[in-house]
């Protein structure tokens, strides 16, 4: 199918959402097992446990014996309650990463405690529409606490005033309730969004050409088969090359080879194909942390061309990525933020 298709269904019995563009899977969200770490976006009242010398942060207590790590120490003391939001996926056996910069997101708006002011998405270009949205936002936030800010997302363009005001009011009320609930033992205050809610919220711009929803829709749309392909280490590349992606506890190892092609240009061709697809593969697999890529052997003079392709490929990624560069042994290293749980962990205990 041509165009943008959002699939809201189940994969192996777990809630899942897939974004398919022109027949290719571009993004994937799968709910993890119940015993997995908290979902990104969840908001907790945590309690400071202890500082970690040398790491510039503190461990926090979460409900039911959970642990979180906050990269902040200023003004925090053991036993102090603090409001935090899960900022990424935790590695197995490690504390959940959190931040004190809370965001309350809907499909149309984001309420930003501690960052006052009203902003309209830069993607909305029409001056009259921007003025209309700013006026609606100002009215909806009238009387709010001084430190509450608001961002209107691009999906707000053209939305009826009443619907927009209702959406903003819902997020504002939630933010005000949470910010007042700072005293007490560790407690989950706001659940992290599930795959379906996240898909509606984050994949609506540009608007999808179709949305398919239902328990069996993933199979009908081919999402089940696409997920099984992503779970395999090997990735077939255009032109006959191959990329193998294998996560370990320390890093994600990526190996690129040319396959049967032995022509002089084979290495650069396979490496460019791998560079272009690597961001998508890491995103779909939910992999982050340190990534080491062993590209197919090629002359050093081609490194600049390949690095240019890598930077272009990662430019539009939502997950923060730092391209470190070439190692003395000729590998390429990068660091990608863990923004979701690994797909293999999300589907742990399930069968095709």
MARTILO-909790 format. One record per residue (C-alpha): x, y, z. Coordinates in Angstrom, 1 decimal, decimal comma, padded with zeros to 4 digits. Last residue first. Layout:
BEGIN
R     c1     c2     c3
R      X      Y      Z
...
//
This chain:
BEGIN
R     c1     c2     c3
R  004,9 -016,5  017,0
R  005,6 -017,3  020,7
R  005,6 -015,0  023,7
R  007,7 -015,2  026,8
R  009,7 -012,0  026,0
R  008,0 -010,0  023,3
R  008,8 -006,6  024,9
R  012,3 -007,9  025,7
R  013,0 -008,8  022,1
R  011,7 -005,5  021,0
R  014,1 -003,6  023,2
R  012,3 -001,2  025,6
R  012,0  002,3  024,5
R  014,0  005,6  024,3
R  017,4  004,2  024,9
R  019,5  007,1  023,7
R  021,9  006,3  020,9
R  025,7  006,5  021,1
R  027,8  006,0  018,0
R  031,0  004,2  017,0
R  032,5  003,4  013,6
R  035,1  000,6  013,3
R  038,5  001,2  011,7
R  040,8 -000,2  014,4
R  041,8  003,3  015,6
R  038,1  004,0  016,1
R  036,1  006,1  013,7
R  033,4  008,6  014,7
R  031,4  009,5  017,8
R  028,1  010,0  016,2
R  025,8  011,1  019,0
R  022,1  010,1  018,8
R  019,1  011,6  020,7
R  016,0  009,5  019,8
R  013,7  011,4  017,5
R  015,8  010,6  014,5
R  015,7  013,2  011,6
R  019,4  013,6  011,2
R  020,3  010,0  011,7
R  020,4  009,1  008,0
R  022,1  012,4  006,9
R  024,8  011,9  009,5
R  025,4  008,3  008,4
R  025,5  009,3  004,7
R  028,1  012,0  005,4
R  030,1  009,4  007,4
R  030,1  007,1  004,3
R  031,5  009,8  002,0
R  034,1  010,9  004,6
R  035,2  007,2  005,0
R  035,8  006,7  001,3
R  039,4  007,9  001,4
R  040,1  005,3  004,0
R  039,7  002,6  001,4
R  037,1  000,0  002,1
R  036,6 -003,1  004,4
R  032,9 -003,8  005,1
R  031,7 -001,8  008,1
R  032,2 -003,0  011,6
R  029,7 -000,8  013,4
R  029,8 -000,3  017,2
R  026,7  000,9  019,0
R  026,8  002,2  022,5
R  023,4  002,7  024,2
R  020,3  002,0  022,2
R  018,2 -000,7  020,7
R  014,4 -000,7  020,4
R  014,5 -003,2  017,5
R  012,4 -000,9  015,3
R  014,5  002,2  016,1
R  017,8  000,4  015,7
R  016,8 -000,9  012,3
R  015,4  002,4  011,2
R  018,6  004,3  012,2
R  020,7  001,6  010,4
R  019,0  001,7  007,1
R  020,9  004,5  005,4
R  024,2  003,4  006,9
R  023,7 -000,2  005,8
R  023,0  000,8  002,2
R  026,1  003,1  002,3
R  028,2  000,3  003,6
R  027,0 -002,2  001,0
R  027,8  000,3 -001,9
R  031,2  001,2 -000,4
R  032,2 -002,4 -000,1
R  030,9 -003,5 -003,5
R  032,6 -000,8 -005,5
R  035,6 -002,9 -006,4
R  033,4 -005,9 -007,4
R  033,2 -008,9 -005,1
R  029,4 -009,1 -004,8
R  028,4 -012,4 -003,1
R  027,6 -010,8  000,2
R  029,2 -007,4  000,8
R  029,5 -007,5  004,5
R  028,3 -005,3  007,4
R  028,6 -006,2  011,1
R  026,8 -004,3  013,8
R  027,5 -004,9  017,5
R  025,2 -003,3  020,1
R  027,0 -002,6  023,3
R  027,9 -003,9  026,8
R  025,0 -006,3  027,5
R  025,1 -007,6  024,0
R  022,9 -006,6  021,0
R  023,5 -008,3  017,7
R  022,8 -006,6  014,3
R  024,0 -008,3  011,1
R  024,0 -006,3  007,9
R  024,0 -008,0  004,5
R  024,9 -006,9  000,9
R  023,0 -008,0 -002,2
R  022,4 -004,7 -003,9
R  019,8 -003,5 -001,4
R  020,5 -004,9  002,0
R  019,3 -008,1  003,7
R  019,2 -007,7  007,4
R  020,4 -010,5  009,7
R  019,8 -010,6  013,4
R  016,2 -011,8  013,1
R  013,6 -010,1  015,3
R  012,9 -007,5  012,6
R  011,7 -010,2  010,2
R  009,3 -011,5  012,8
R  008,0 -008,0  013,3
R  007,4 -007,6  009,5
R  005,4 -010,9  009,5
R  003,1 -009,7  012,3
R  002,7 -006,3  010,6
R  001,4 -007,8  007,4
R -001,8 -005,7  007,4
R -004,0 -008,7  007,9
R -001,9 -010,1  010,7
R -001,8 -006,7  012,5
R -005,5 -006,3  012,0
R -006,5 -009,3  014,1
R -007,3 -007,5  017,4
R -008,6 -004,3  015,7
R -007,6 -001,0  014,2
R -006,6  000,1  010,7
R -005,8  003,7  010,2
R -005,4  005,2  006,7
R -003,7  008,0  004,8
R -002,0  009,1  008,0
R -001,9  012,9  008,9
R  001,6  014,3  008,7
R  001,8  014,5  011,6
R -000,5  012,1  013,4
R  002,3  009,7  014,4
R  003,0  011,1  017,9
R -000,3  011,2  019,7
R -002,3  008,5  017,9
R  000,8  006,2  018,0
R  001,5  006,9  021,7
R -002,1  006,1  022,6
R -002,0  002,8  020,7
R  001,5  001,8  022,1
R  000,6  002,6  025,7
R  001,2  005,9  027,4
R  003,1  005,9  030,7
R  000,8  005,8  033,7
R  000,5  008,9  035,8
R  000,8  009,1  039,6
R  002,8  006,0  040,4
R  003,6  006,2  044,1
R  006,6  006,4  046,4
R  005,5  007,5  049,9
R  004,0  010,9  050,7
R  004,1  014,5  049,7
R  004,3  015,8  046,1
R  000,7  015,6  045,0
R  000,2  019,3  044,2
R  002,2  019,1  041,0
R  000,2  016,0  039,9
R -003,1  017,8  040,2
R -001,9  020,9  038,4
R -000,5  018,8  035,5
R -003,7  016,8  035,2
R -005,8  019,9  035,1
R -003,6  021,5  032,5
R -003,6  018,4  030,3
R -007,4  018,2  030,4
R -007,8  021,9  029,9
R -005,6  021,8  026,8
R -007,7  019,1  025,2
R -011,0  020,9  026,1
R -009,7  024,2  024,7
R -008,7  022,4  021,4
R -012,0  020,7  021,0
R -013,9  024,0  021,6
R -011,7  025,9  019,2
R -012,1  023,5  016,3
R -008,8  022,0  015,1
R -007,3  023,7  012,0
R -003,7  023,2  013,1
R -003,6  021,5  016,5
R -001,7  018,5  014,9
R  001,3  020,7  014,7
R  001,7  020,7  018,5
R  000,6  023,6  020,7
R  003,2  024,1  023,5
R  002,1  025,3  026,9
R  003,8  026,7  030,0
R  003,1  026,3  033,6
R  005,4  028,3  036,0
R  002,8  031,1  036,6
R  000,1  028,7  037,8
R -002,9  028,7  035,5
R -005,4  031,6  035,6
R -005,7  032,0  031,8
R -004,2  028,9  030,2
R -007,2  028,2  027,9
R -007,5  031,8  027,0
R -003,9  032,2  026,0
R -004,0  028,9  024,1
R -007,0  030,1  022,1
R -005,3  033,4  021,3
R -002,1  031,7  020,3
R -004,0  029,2  018,1
R -005,8  032,0  016,2
R -002,5  034,0  015,7
R -000,8  030,8  014,4
R -003,7  030,3  012,0
R -003,5  033,8  010,7
R  000,2  033,5  010,2
R  000,0  030,2  008,2
R  003,3  028,3  008,9
R  002,4  025,6  011,4
R  005,5  023,5  011,4
R  007,0  025,9  013,9
R  004,7  024,5  016,5
R  003,0  027,1  018,6
R  004,5  028,4  021,9
R  003,0  029,7  025,1
R  005,1  030,8  028,0
R  006,3  029,2  031,2
R  008,9  026,4  031,4
R  008,8  025,0  034,9
R  005,8  022,8  034,2
R  005,4  022,2  030,5
R  001,9  021,4  029,2
R  002,1  019,7  025,8
R -000,7  020,1  023,3
R -002,6  018,5  020,4
R -002,1  014,7  020,6
R -001,7  015,0  024,4
R  001,5  015,4  026,4
R  002,1  016,4  030,0
R  005,9  017,0  030,4
R  007,8  016,8  033,6
R  011,4  018,0  033,9
R  012,5  016,2  037,1
R  014,1  013,4  035,0
R  014,1  009,6  035,2
R  016,3  006,7  034,1
R  015,0  003,3  035,6
R  017,7  001,5  037,6
R  019,5 -001,4  036,2
R  018,8 -005,2  036,1
R  017,6 -005,2  032,5
R  018,3 -001,8  030,9
R  015,8  000,8  031,7
R  013,9  002,5  028,9
R  013,9  006,3  028,8
R  012,8  009,5  030,5
R  010,6  008,2  033,2
R  009,1  011,2  034,9
R  010,0  012,5  038,4
R  008,3  014,2  041,3
R  010,4  014,3  044,4
R  010,0  013,1  048,0
R  012,9  013,7  050,3
R  014,1  010,7  052,4
R  017,8  011,3  051,5
R  018,5  014,9  050,5
R  018,1  016,8  047,2
R  018,8  020,5  046,7
R  021,1  019,9  043,8
R  021,8  016,3  043,1
R  020,7  015,6  039,5
R  021,1  012,8  037,1
R  018,2  010,8  038,5
R  018,4  007,0  038,8
R  015,3  004,9  039,6
R  014,8  001,9  041,7
R  011,7 -000,3  042,3
R  010,9 -001,8  045,7
R  007,1 -001,9  045,2
R  006,8  001,8  044,5
R  009,9  003,8  043,4
R  012,9  004,6  045,6
R  015,4  007,0  044,1
R  019,2  006,7  043,4
R  021,0  010,0  043,0
R  023,2  011,7  040,4
R  026,6  013,0  039,4
R  028,2  009,7  038,7
R  031,3  010,1  040,9
R  029,5  009,6  044,2
R  026,1  008,1  043,8
R  023,7  009,9  046,2
R  021,2  007,9  048,2
R  017,5  007,1  048,5
R  015,5  010,1  047,4
R  011,8  009,3  047,4
R  009,7  009,0  044,2
R  006,3  010,5  043,3
R  006,1  009,0  039,9
R  005,2  010,0  036,4
R  005,2  007,6  033,5
R  006,5  009,0  030,2
R  008,7  006,1  029,3
R  007,1  002,8  030,5
R  008,0  001,4  033,9
R  010,3 -001,6  034,0
R  009,0 -005,0  032,9
R  007,0 -007,3  035,1
R  003,8 -006,7  033,2
R  005,4 -007,8  029,9
R  006,1 -005,2  027,3
R  003,8 -003,2  025,1
R  005,0 -003,0  021,5
R  005,7  000,2  019,5
R  007,0  000,0  015,9
R  008,2  002,6  013,4
R  009,1  002,7  009,7
R  007,7 -000,6  008,5
R  007,8 -000,5  004,7
R  004,7 -000,8  002,4
R  004,8  002,9  001,3
R  005,0  004,0  004,9
R  004,0  001,5  007,6
R  003,7  002,9  011,2
R  003,0  000,0  013,6
R  001,2 -000,2  016,9
R  001,2 -003,0  019,4
R -000,7 -004,4  022,3
R  000,7 -007,8  023,2
R -000,9 -011,1  022,2
R  001,9 -012,1  019,8
R  001,5 -008,8  018,1
R -001,7 -006,9  018,8
R -003,6 -004,1  017,0
R -003,3 -000,5  015,9
R -001,9 -000,2  012,4
R -001,1  003,2  011,1
R -000,7  003,5  007,3
R  001,1  006,3  005,6
R  001,1  006,3  001,8
R  001,2  003,5 -000,9
R  000,0  000,0  000,0
//
